[in-house]
């Protein structure tokens, strides 16, 4: 492997590890990220660390602040509203383009994610299933730029879910919103499914703000 290829692989490994810490809350909002500390931890040069920071910034998980360096992105009311409004708009666009391509296998995948979320015993299991549900809703849309944007927003949403769990606790429960969205899709009521999806995402926003 070339040096450039090694740097790319190392950068992705560093970015994934830091993203997990940010999403889980192990790294708090506004926490500083020092290039030299990260490079030492991962046994790398500064080149892949800088690339990892760029990837995390593109995912809106870190921000580069003049004279303050790279820090974990804030999770305040303003950012929560921005995440929710962008998700509500873009995920509905993706669903409208995905739904005509749904097969019985796609619908079964959506239902499986819903069941896994219902059966989750930990917040980690629930969030993985929740993320899988939303990805299954939009993946057939065949719009790579839109899906890339939604991937970043979904990571931000995962931060909200973990933050809410830390603030208010978490108990296993059935997600009625997801079940109603699936029912509307099976009934070929796309407008209703889109309205339910947008309302569901906006509910997450309200819960996150009240827990902050």
C-alpha positions in Angstrom: 0.0 0.0 0.0 1.3 3.5 -0.8 1.9 6.1 1.9 -1.1 8.0 0.6 -3.3 4.9 0.8 -2.1 4.2 4.4 -2.9 7.8 5.4 -6.4 7.5 3.9 -7.0 4.2 5.8 -5.6 5.6 9.0 -7.6 8.8 8.7 -10.8 6.8 8.3 -10.0 4.7 11.3 -9.3 7.8 13.4 -12.5 9.5 12.2 -14.6 6.5 13.0 -13.2 6.2 16.5 -13.7 9.9 17.3 -17.2 9.9 15.7 -18.2 7.0 18.0 -17.0 9.0 21.0 -18.8 12.1 20.0 -22.1 10.3 19.2 -22.1 8.4 22.4 -21.3 11.5 24.4 -17.9 10.3 25.6 -16.6 13.5 24.0 -18.8 16.4 25.2 -19.9 19.3 23.0 -17.2 22.0 22.7 -14.5 19.6 23.9 -11.1 20.4 22.2 -9.4 18.0 19.9 -5.6 18.4 19.7 -3.8 17.1 16.7 -0.8 16.1 18.6 -2.8 14.2 21.3 -4.8 12.3 18.6 -1.7 11.5 16.6 0.0 10.1 19.7 -3.0 8.0 20.7 -3.3 6.4 17.3 0.4 6.2 16.6 0.1 8.2 13.4 1.6 11.4 11.8 -0.4 14.6 11.8 -1.4 14.1 8.1 -4.1 11.4 8.7 -5.3 13.3 11.8 -5.9 16.5 9.7 -7.8 14.4 7.1 -9.8 12.7 9.9 -10.7 16.2 11.3 -11.8 17.2 7.8 -14.1 14.1 7.5 -15.6 14.8 10.9 -16.2 18.5 10.0 -18.0 17.4 6.8 -20.2 15.2 9.0 -20.9 18.2 11.3 -19.4 16.4 14.3 -16.6 18.9 14.8 -16.0 22.5 14.1 -12.8 24.4 13.4 -12.9 27.6 15.5 -10.5 30.4 14.8 -7.9 30.7 17.5 -9.5 27.8 19.4 -8.7 24.9 17.1 -10.9 21.9 16.4 -13.7 21.2 18.9 -16.6 18.9 19.2 -19.6 20.5 17.5 -22.2 22.1 19.8 -25.5 20.4 20.5 -27.6 23.5 21.5 -31.1 24.4 20.6 -30.1 26.2 17.4 -28.2 23.1 16.1 -31.0 20.7 17.2 -33.5 22.8 15.2 -31.2 22.9 12.2 -30.6 19.1 12.2 -34.4 18.4 12.6 -35.5 20.8 9.9 -32.9 19.5 7.4 -33.7 15.9 8.1 -37.5 16.5 7.9 -37.1 18.1 4.5 -34.4 15.9 2.9 -35.7 12.5 4.3 -39.1 13.2 2.9 -37.6 14.0 -0.6 -35.7 10.8 -0.4 -38.7 8.8 0.7 -40.8 10.2 -2.2 -38.1 9.0 -4.6 -37.6 5.7 -2.9 -41.2 4.5 -2.4 -42.0 3.9 -6.1 -39.0 1.5 -6.1 -40.0 -0.5 -3.0 -40.3 -4.2 -3.4 -41.7 -6.7 -0.8 -38.1 -7.3 0.2 -37.6 -3.5 0.9 -40.7 -3.4 3.0 -39.6 -6.5 4.9 -36.3 -4.9 5.6 -38.1 -1.8 7.0 -40.3 -4.0 9.2 -37.3 -6.0 10.5 -35.6 -2.8 11.6 -38.8 -1.7 13.3 -39.0 -5.1 15.2 -35.4 -4.9 16.2 -36.0 -1.4 17.6 -39.1 -2.7 19.5 -37.0 -5.6 20.9 -34.0 -3.5 21.8 -32.8 -3.9 25.4 -30.2 -1.1 25.4 -30.0 2.4 24.0 -27.2 1.2 21.8 -29.3 -1.6 20.3 -32.2 0.8 19.9 -30.2 3.5 18.1 -28.6 1.0 15.7 -32.1 -0.3 14.8 -33.5 3.2 14.6 -30.8 4.2 12.2 -31.3 1.1 10.1 -35.1 1.9 9.9 -34.5 5.4 8.5 -31.8 4.2 6.1 -34.1 1.4 4.8 -36.8 4.1 4.1 -34.5 6.1 1.9 -31.9 3.8 0.4 -33.7 2.9 -2.8 -34.0 6.5 -3.9 -30.7 6.2 -5.9 -29.7 9.8 -5.1 -26.1 9.5 -3.8 -25.6 13.2 -2.8 -28.9 13.2 -0.9 -28.1 9.9 0.8 -24.6 11.2 1.8 -26.2 14.3 3.3 -28.7 12.2 5.2 -25.9 9.9 6.5 -24.3 13.0 8.2 -27.6 14.2 9.6 -28.4 10.7 10.9 -25.1 10.7 12.8 -26.1 14.1 14.3 -29.5 12.6 15.2 -27.8 9.7 16.9 -26.0 12.2 19.2 -29.5 13.6 20.1 -30.8 10.2 21.0 -27.9 9.4 23.3 -28.0 12.9 24.8 -31.7 12.4 25.6 -31.0 9.0 27.1 -28.4 10.5 29.4 -30.7 13.3 30.4 -34.0 11.6 30.9 -33.1 7.9 31.0 -34.2 5.2 28.5 -36.6 2.4 28.7 -37.5 -0.2 26.0 -40.6 0.8 24.2 -42.5 0.3 21.0 -42.1 3.0 18.3 -45.6 3.8 17.2 -44.5 6.4 14.7 -42.4 3.9 12.8 -45.2 1.4 12.7 -47.7 4.0 11.3 -45.1 5.0 8.6 -44.8 1.4 7.6 -48.6 0.9 7.5 -49.0 3.9 5.3 -46.3 2.6 2.9 -47.9 -0.8 2.7 -51.2 0.9 1.9 -49.5 2.9 -0.8 -50.4 6.2 1.0 -47.2 8.0 0.2 -48.4 11.4 1.2 -49.5 10.1 4.6 -46.2 8.3 5.1 -44.3 11.5 4.3 -46.4 13.6 6.6 -45.9 11.0 9.4 -42.2 10.9 8.8 -41.8 14.7 8.9 -43.9 14.9 12.1 -41.9 12.1 13.7 -38.6 13.9 13.1 -40.0 17.2 14.4 -41.1 15.3 17.6 -37.5 14.2 18.1 -36.5 17.8 17.9 -39.0 18.9 20.6 -38.0 16.1 22.9 -34.3 16.9 22.4 -34.8 20.6 23.2 -36.9 19.8 26.3 -34.2 17.4 27.5 -31.4 19.9 27.0 
